[in-house]
Amino acid sequence: MSILVLDRILRDIMISLDENEKRELYIELAKYFSFIGSYKECERLDELWNDPIYKKAIEDYIKAWINFKRKKRVVVEAYA
């Protein structure tokens, strides 16, 4: 269920990730926004996304996470 919420969020901001990246991103979001292991964990992400302040923070976090991953991939490929 929580991955479905993340899928919807990614569609809303027009970002496409593979399944492994989605799982990794979900775990990072859950840690950063402190809802990992909480009661109604998947509903919590949906509630945060519907709050305008958290929506902006989640969107910014996702974009920063993707940029970090891309830069990390480029550095690793440069040394390969």
N, C-alpha and C positions, 0 to 999 in steps of 0.2 A: 504494500500500500504506500509506504513512504517513497519508494522509487517512482511510483506513479505520480505522486505530488511533485517530485523533482522533475519528472518528465514534462509535466504541465508548465512548471516554472521555466524550464529551458525553452519550451515552445513559445511561451509568452515573450521571452527576450531573444528569440530566434537564434538559439545556439544548439548545435548538434554534437553529441558526444557518444562514444561507444559505451557499451555496458560496463566495462571495467572502470572507465573514467567516471561514469555516473556513480558507481558504488563508492569510488574513492572520494569524489566530490561530496557525496551525501555524508560520509563519515566526517569529513573536514567541516562541513556546514554544521553538523550536529555538535561537534566539539566546540566550534567557535561561538555558536549561538546558545550553547549550554542546554540542549534538549536531548542529548544522547542518553538513552536508557530511562527517560522520564515517562511518567504516566501519559498515555495517549501521544506517544512520540510522533507518529505520522500526522495526527491532527494538529500538533503543535507547529510543525513546519507550515502547514496550510494557514493556520491562524497568523503566524508571523508574516507570511506573504501577503495576507489581506490587510495588514496594518501598513499604512503609507510610509511610515518612518523605517520600519524593518524591511519593507519591500525594497526601498532604495539601498539599504545596507546589504541585503542579500544579493541584489543585482550587482552592486559594486564588488562584493566579495567574490562572486562567481567570475566576473570579468578579470579581476586581479589574479585569481587562481589559474585561469586559463592562460593568461599572459606569462605567469611564472612557469607553468608547465611547458609552454612553447620555448621560452628562453632556455630552460633546463635541457630540453630536447636538442636544441641547436648546439649548446655547449658540448653535450655528450657526443653528438654526431661529429663535431669538429675534431674530437680526440680519437675517434674510431678509425 
